[in-house]
Amino acid sequence: MTQEADLKVPDLSTVPVIFNLNGHAFLMLGMIVCIFGAFFGMFQYGRLKKLPVHKSMEEISQLIYTTCKAYLITQGKFLLLLEVLIGAVIAGYFGWLRHFDAVKVILILACSFLGIAGSYGVAWFGMRINTLANSRCAFASLRGKPFPVFSIPSQAGMSIGMLLISIELFVMLGIILFIDRDYAGPCFIGFAIGESLGALVLRVAGGIFTKIADISADLMKIVFKIKEDDARNPGVIADCVGDNAGDSVGPTADGFETYGVTSVALISFILLAVKDPLIQAQLLVWVFSIGLMMIPASGISYEVNRFFAKRRYRDALRMDFEGPLTSLVWITSIVSVIIVFGASYVLIPGLGDGSFWWKLASIISCGILAGAVIPEGVKKFTSMNSDFVKNILECSKKGGASLNILSGLVAGNYSAYWMGLIIAALMALGFLVSLLGLNAIMIAPAVFAFGLVAFGFLGMAPVTIAVDSYGPVSDNAQSIYELSLIESLPNIKNEIKADYGFTPDFEMAKHHLEANDGAGNTFKATAKPVLIGTAVVGATTMIFSIIMILTHGLTVHLENLSVLYPPFLLGLLCGGGMIYWFCGASIQAVTKGAYHTVHYIKENIKLDRAGRSSIEDSAKVVEICTLFAQKGLVNIFVTVLFMTLSFACLEPYFFIGYLIAIALFGFFQAMFMANAGGAWDNAKKIVELASHDKGTALHEAVVTGDTVGDPFKDTSAVAINPIIKFTTLFGLLSIEIAITLSRAADIVLAVVFFAIALFFLIRSFYEMRISTNGDR
């Protein structure tokens, strides 16, 4: 049977492209496009760094950066420890079981480390640029005009998106072009496992950290009747750090990994399901070329959108901040679809019977359109203009926190239903096109169609990452404004007039920052279903690779892929259960951490004096958040890792059911939690925009709902994405280990691995629950 270790990349130089270039030479030129994309990202970074900022605001953003840097260094050390564990599994399989040469094993391990370094590096860059942009956005708001408040976060987000995808593609092109074709396949798997590991750690830990801090800071508003981001609250700095650790570091690493894992799933499918090496080469050149062309497409779309937004809003006093973000997504989607059809016509005009170019372009366009259609669906449930959000607000007015929470659960459940229908419809379109003759060149063309839809989701990835990264900048900008105490600084109006040439408008500044934060909330919510949907659709392609291995190319044991086969059905049940355990374990970590931070803040907050909270108190809150993020992460990661190894060894078709259930249960649970949380968040934002409602019973009700929604949307929901991908990808390696060993060895390992997983699973409850004997 063909396993991942046996996959061989075809000779790309056999594919003629254009201008007398073959596929290998054409993709070599494509690396220049990656360099251009990275340069675009760094250029935006340089522009942002030069923007004016008041020293009182820059000091706060520098404090946030320094604290977040310390957190990231802690996570980096932990990642290196986990890489030793994962590296041992990789080395054991390829070196001991498959007898690869030591040099080849080292190369695969190096690619795995490169994957971790990529996820970690782009996460660090995202955190760095966002902590530059937040203070500059806060300062720009003092002019009283809304456009700079929009422009700066979008510029920072686009810088991250372009750099991220450019580096991802550059590394993947390096593997396929410069590594021996006999070993490029395993190197892709190693790279994908590495970046998946990095994303899992940074997403889970960041999600726990940020929501411990956010909930603690928010609860102080209720307990002490203080304003949003009150500088005397030591939880506010931790909240700002969390906005970057959870909403910048996590999504950036996640986006990097999502693009890579989806691409690797497609590459694996092509090498497994397509028998003709020439067609394999044509499809690989086409897939990489489409990815490359999306980089300039996104850059051009951003500049076009910025030009028209600037013309419309440059001198405006009011602005719908969601409008230009929506137009950016749609412009990019339309431009990308046009490029996909044009590029496909040029690159693969003779593939199949000569019509496959438009068929494949149509399938991938379903995914590209999903990147615009899904955000529109999400906005119906999470935008400040949404009827569902307004319904939460009305329920809160009459029924307080109870009806607030119930109406938010309704919005989340409905949204999961409609998101499921939208993605199913787009996948169905891809499936219908796949029936038009694609079986002539491959096995299971429907699965390839699903993989292309997932890849299409990410076709406009730079923009998807940009609108997601918009949120932490807009959120931090509002906090930095308050923490800087700029309104109370002596002679500040005259100082700003003399140094920067304008008179600050404090009231309009606060209004624009608050409204922009609402837009950031909405578009953070719109990006999550795109990444989650990609995980599920991409997992389908990866699971197919496992099925191909187990069934010897769909020739035997197909009857085991049925609910009539008991192990398969039991696997479905266990996979669904894991999703609910994960959600409980991650929220439990937030709950325990918030319990301790709230206790600390209550005992140490000093409201009887003006100014900011002490650096020491803020640092202590950050320390508590980091501690419980790390504790929760260890329990979750070890359980997921060893449960995957155990079930792969136990019974292969049980394991298939397990992976399918994790993907499907995870999708709907994540959609529900993400959109319910977004709806609660923006219901709170509407109240806080109306200053006369702050400090009222209504405000308490919506803040309470938001503290429920915080771990829903920013801890559990977002981390389900890397959980799905890591489990599926590492499961591919695990199943290959299992089928290589004897049955007796498999059973012994299954029991041992399950015992380890069970210990940490139980520990996730007993270690993280609140003690009832008064011992905190």
Salt bridges, closest charged atoms under 4 A:
ASP6 OD1 - ARG98 NH2 2.71
GLU58 OE2 - ARG136 NH2 3.29
ASP214 OD2 - LYS211 NZ 2.77
ASP218 OD1 - LYS221 NZ 3.19
ASP218 OD2 - LYS684 NZ 3.55
GLU228 OE1 - LYS221 NZ 2.24
ASP230 OD2 - ARG232 NH2 2.87
ASP247 OD2 - LYS524 NZ 3.22
ASP254 OD2 - ARG203 NE 2.95
ASP254 OD1 - LYS725 NZ 3.22
GLU257 OE1 - LYS725 NZ 2.64
GLU376 OE2 - LYS379 NZ 3.31
GLU394 OE2 - LYS397 NZ 3.12
GLU482 OE1 - LYS227 NZ 3.19
GLU487 OE2 - LYS510 NZ 3.20
GLU495 OE2 - HIS54 NE2 2.81
GLU507 OE2 - LYS510 NZ 3.32
GLU514 OE2 - LYS685 NZ 3.10
GLU514 OE1 - LYS694 NZ 3.62
ASP517 OD2 - LYS685 NZ 2.62
GLU603 OE2 - HIS599 NE2 3.19
ASP617 OD2 - LYS606 NZ 3.60
GLU623 OE2 - LYS620 NZ 3.54
ASP681 OD2 - LYS713 NZ 3.28
GLU688 OE2 - LYS221 NZ 2.88
GLU688 OE1 - LYS685 NZ 3.82
GLU688 OE2 - HIS699 NE2 2.98
ASP693 OD1 - HIS692 NE2 3.63
GLU700 OE2 - LYS225 NZ 2.02
ASP706 OD2 - LYS684 NZ 2.97
ASP710 OD1 - LYS211 NZ 3.61
ASP710 OD1 - LYS713 NZ 3.75
ASP714 OD2 - LYS211 NZ 3.11
ASP714 OD1 - LYS528 NZ 2.84
ASP714 OD2 - LYS713 NZ 2.48
GLU767 OE2 - ARG763 NH2 3.07
